[in-house]
Amino acid sequence: MRTEQFDTNTTVLRGKVRRVWGRTDVFARLLIGERNYANALLAAPPQTLQAGDNLTLSGYLFHHQFEETVFRFLENAGAKSFLDNVPEADRPAWQAITFKRINTMMYANGATTCTDDGATSESNLDGIIAKQWQHADNTYLRIAAYDAFTIASNQKGNRGQMRRQPHYVTVVIKDGQVGGREIQLRSKSRVRITGTLQSLTYQQSLFAALARRGDPETTAMIERLPEPGATHDIVATQESVHVVVSRLVVFS
């Protein structure tokens, strides 16, 4: 059997810890630039860790999927009283609503506190373009990386190896260019990327979040509200994290 080959998926970053949370696992939110944040799952956190510490991390990136409750959304939007005004018969269904969220997170298998107050990040990533889309003038890619930390299934894959579940990472090519050159890419192309982590905040209305669920019953619940239009006025701030591409190799 051939030796299994893996894609590259490495990130090193340094920043100031803004928040530490968790239950069994320990998570940290780092400021890695002006208004630029990254969240990390610390596989081996330092023995002592608190907000304000400077932290250097090494590890890999993956898509973290979680469910955001409607309570959390409304709290973020400053509209916690919204559920007080929904029809009584619909209240249990409203309270049970969750929104699927997917964001890029770092799995840090190396973490040390440091005295350096600077912030920096560098990500190196190989993989297949699983999805491509445009937003504004930017090109976004969802990269499937079959790195050494992916989980092997019981199904047979190529060349007699076990099939693996890839880590997905979203990357952005600003203005569709790298180093001043236009980049033409196709789905399923293999690429090698070097870049930096960047967070982007955006606004989402309650109506838009509910509409994305694609649930006819939720649509009917909105129509039964005393003021259905209020769902457009309730707006929460959301955040997405991606890799901004600085160098790109397209394999052919």
C-alpha positions as CSV (number, residue, x, y, z in Angstrom):
1,M,0.0,0.0,0.0
2,R,1.3,3.5,-0.9
3,T,2.3,5.8,1.9
4,E,-0.6,8.2,2.5
5,Q,0.0,11.8,1.5
6,F,-1.6,14.7,3.3
7,D,-2.5,18.3,2.4
8,T,-0.8,21.1,4.3
9,N,-3.0,22.9,6.8
10,T,-0.9,24.9,9.3
11,T,-1.5,28.2,11.0
12,V,0.7,30.2,13.4
13,L,-0.7,33.3,15.1
14,R,0.1,35.6,18.0
15,G,-2.3,38.0,19.7
16,K,-3.8,39.3,22.9
17,V,-6.4,37.1,24.6
18,R,-9.7,39.0,24.9
19,R,-11.8,36.2,26.3
20,V,-11.5,32.6,27.7
21,W,-14.4,30.2,27.9
22,G,-15.4,26.5,27.8
23,R,-16.6,23.5,29.7
24,T,-14.5,20.4,29.0
25,D,-12.5,22.1,26.2
26,V,-10.8,25.5,26.6
27,F,-11.4,28.2,24.0
28,A,-9.8,31.6,23.6
29,R,-10.6,34.6,21.5
30,L,-7.5,36.6,20.3
31,L,-7.1,40.1,19.0
32,I,-4.8,39.6,16.0
33,G,-5.1,43.0,14.5
34,E,-7.1,46.2,14.7
35,R,-10.7,45.0,15.2
36,N,-9.6,41.6,13.9
37,Y,-10.3,38.5,15.9
38,A,-9.7,34.7,15.8
39,N,-11.2,31.9,18.0
40,A,-9.1,28.9,18.9
41,L,-9.7,25.6,20.6
42,L,-6.7,25.0,22.8
43,A,-5.8,21.3,22.8
44,A,-3.0,22.0,25.3
45,P,-3.6,25.4,27.0
46,P,-0.9,27.0,29.2
47,Q,-1.3,26.1,32.8
48,T,-2.2,29.7,33.6
49,L,-4.3,31.7,31.1
50,Q,-6.5,34.8,31.4
51,A,-7.7,37.7,29.4
52,G,-4.9,40.2,28.6
53,D,-2.3,37.5,28.2
54,N,-0.3,37.5,24.9
55,L,-0.5,34.1,23.3
56,T,1.4,32.3,20.5
57,L,-0.5,29.5,18.9
58,S,0.3,26.8,16.2
59,G,-2.2,24.4,14.7
60,Y,-4.6,23.9,11.9
61,L,-7.9,25.5,10.7
62,F,-11.3,23.9,10.4
63,H,-15.0,24.8,9.9
64,H,-16.8,24.9,13.3
65,Q,-20.5,24.3,13.0
66,F,-22.8,25.2,15.9
67,E,-26.4,26.2,16.6
68,E,-27.2,29.7,17.7
69,T,-30.4,30.0,19.8
70,V,-33.0,32.6,19.0
71,F,-32.4,33.9,22.6
72,R,-28.7,34.6,21.7
73,F,-29.6,36.2,18.4
74,L,-32.1,38.6,20.1
75,E,-29.7,39.4,22.9
76,N,-27.1,40.3,20.4
77,A,-29.6,42.5,18.6
78,G,-30.7,44.2,21.8
79,A,-34.3,42.9,21.4
80,K,-34.7,40.3,24.2
81,S,-38.3,41.4,24.7
82,F,-39.3,40.2,21.2
83,L,-40.5,36.8,22.5
84,D,-42.8,38.5,25.0
85,N,-45.0,39.8,22.1
86,V,-45.3,36.6,20.0
87,P,-48.7,34.8,20.1
88,E,-49.0,32.6,23.2
89,A,-49.8,29.5,21.2
90,D,-46.6,30.0,19.1
91,R,-44.2,30.8,21.9
92,P,-42.8,27.3,22.5
93,A,-42.0,27.0,18.8
94,W,-40.3,30.5,18.8
95,Q,-38.3,29.6,21.8
96,A,-37.1,26.4,20.1
97,I,-35.7,28.1,17.0
98,T,-32.0,27.8,16.3
99,F,-29.8,29.1,13.5
100,K,-27.1,27.0,11.9
101,R,-23.8,28.8,12.0
102,I,-20.5,27.8,10.4
103,N,-17.2,29.7,11.1
104,T,-13.5,29.1,10.7
105,M,-11.7,28.2,13.9
106,M,-8.2,27.2,14.8
107,Y,-7.4,24.0,16.6
108,A,-4.2,24.9,18.5
109,N,-2.1,21.9,19.4
110,G,0.6,24.3,20.6
111,A,0.0,27.3,22.9
112,T,2.5,29.4,24.9
113,T,2.2,32.7,26.6
114,C,4.7,35.4,25.5
115,T,5.7,38.9,26.3
116,D,5.6,40.1,22.7
117,D,2.7,42.5,22.4
118,G,2.6,42.3,18.6
119,A,-0.1,40.5,16.6
120,T,0.6,38.3,13.5
121,S,-0.8,35.3,11.7
122,E,0.2,33.1,8.7
123,S,-1.7,30.2,7.3
124,N,-0.5,27.7,4.7
125,L,-3.1,25.5,3.1
126,D,-3.3,22.9,0.3
127,G,-6.6,21.5,-0.9
128,I,-9.4,21.2,-3.5
129,I,-11.8,24.0,-4.3
130,A,-15.1,22.6,-3.2
131,K,-17.1,25.8,-3.8
132,Q,-16.5,29.3,-5.4
133,W,-18.6,32.4,-5.2
134,Q,-18.4,36.2,-5.6
135,H,-19.3,38.9,-3.1
136,A,-18.8,42.5,-3.9
137,D,-15.5,42.5,-5.9
138,N,-14.0,39.6,-3.9
139,T,-13.7,35.9,-4.8
140,Y,-14.4,33.4,-2.1
141,L,-13.3,29.8,-2.1
142,R,-14.2,26.9,0.2
143,I,-11.1,24.7,0.4
144,A,-11.3,21.0,1.3
145,A,-8.0,20.0,2.9
146,Y,-7.2,16.4,3.5
147,D,-4.6,17.1,6.1
148,A,-3.0,14.7,8.6
149,F,-5.5,15.7,11.3
150,T,-8.6,14.7,9.4
151,I,-10.7,11.7,10.6
152,A,-10.5,8.5,8.5
153,S,-13.8,6.7,7.9
154,N,-14.3,2.9,7.3
155,Q,-14.9,3.5,3.6
156,K,-12.2,2.8,1.0
157,G,-10.9,5.8,-0.8
158,N,-8.3,6.3,-3.6
159,R,-5.2,4.1,-3.9
160,G,-6.3,1.7,-1.2
161,Q,-6.3,4.4,1.5
162,M,-9.2,5.1,3.9
163,R,-11.6,7.9,2.9
164,R,-11.2,10.9,5.1
165,Q,-13.5,13.7,6.1
166,P,-11.8,16.9,5.0
167,H,-11.4,20.1,6.9
168,Y,-13.1,23.0,5.2
169,V,-11.6,26.5,5.2
170,T,-13.0,29.7,3.6
171,V,-10.5,31.9,1.8
172,V,-10.9,35.2,0.1
173,I,-9.1,36.7,-2.9
174,K,-9.4,40.4,-2.6
175,D,-10.6,42.1,-5.8
176,G,-10.1,38.7,-7.5
177,Q,-6.4,39.4,-7.7
178,V,-3.2,38.0,-6.0
179,G,-0.1,40.2,-6.3
180,G,-1.9,42.4,-8.9
181,R,-2.7,39.5,-11.2
182,E,-6.2,38.3,-12.1
183,I,-6.9,34.7,-11.0
184,Q,-9.0,32.3,-13.0
185,L,-10.1,29.3,-11.0
186,R,-12.4,26.4,-11.4
187,S,-14.2,24.1,-9.0
188,K,-12.2,20.9,-8.1
189,S,-8.9,22.7,-8.9
190,R,-6.1,21.9,-6.5
191,V,-4.5,25.0,-5.0
192,R,-1.8,26.0,-2.5
193,I,-2.5,29.1,-0.4
194,T,-0.5,31.3,1.9
195,G,-2.4,34.1,3.7
196,T,-3.5,35.7,6.9
197,L,-6.5,35.3,9.1
198,Q,-9.1,38.1,9.0
199,S,-12.5,38.5,10.7
200,L,-15.4,40.3,9.0
201,T,-18.5,41.6,10.8
202,Y,-21.8,42.0,9.0
203,Q,-25.4,42.8,9.9
204,Q,-28.2,40.2,9.7
205,S,-31.9,40.9,10.3
206,L,-34.1,38.4,12.2
207,F,-36.2,38.1,9.1
208,A,-33.2,37.1,7.0
209,A,-32.0,34.6,9.6
210,L,-35.5,33.0,9.7
211,A,-35.8,33.0,6.0
212,R,-32.6,31.0,5.6
213,R,-34.2,28.2,7.5
214,G,-36.5,27.6,4.6
215,D,-39.2,26.3,6.9
216,P,-42.8,27.0,5.9
217,E,-44.0,26.8,9.5
218,T,-41.6,29.6,10.5
219,T,-43.0,31.7,7.6
220,A,-46.5,31.1,8.9
221,M,-45.4,32.1,12.5
222,I,-44.0,35.4,11.2
223,E,-47.3,36.2,9.5
224,R,-49.1,35.6,12.8
225,L,-47.0,38.2,14.6
226,P,-48.8,41.4,15.7
227,E,-46.2,43.3,13.7
228,P,-44.5,41.0,11.2
229,G,-42.4,43.9,9.8
230,A,-40.6,44.1,13.2
231,T,-38.5,41.1,12.1
232,H,-36.8,43.3,9.5
233,D,-35.9,45.9,12.1
234,I,-34.3,43.5,14.6
235,V,-30.6,43.3,13.4
236,A,-27.7,41.4,15.0
237,T,-24.0,41.7,14.3
238,Q,-22.5,38.5,13.0
239,E,-18.9,37.6,12.4
240,S,-17.1,35.4,9.8
241,V,-13.4,34.4,9.7
242,H,-11.5,33.6,6.6
243,V,-8.0,33.4,5.2
244,V,-7.0,36.4,3.0
245,V,-4.8,35.1,0.2
246,S,-1.4,36.7,-0.3
247,R,0.2,33.9,-2.4
248,L,-1.5,31.3,-4.6
249,V,-0.3,28.3,-6.6
250,V,-2.8,26.6,-9.0
251,F,-1.9,23.1,-9.9
252,S,-2.7,21.8,-13.4
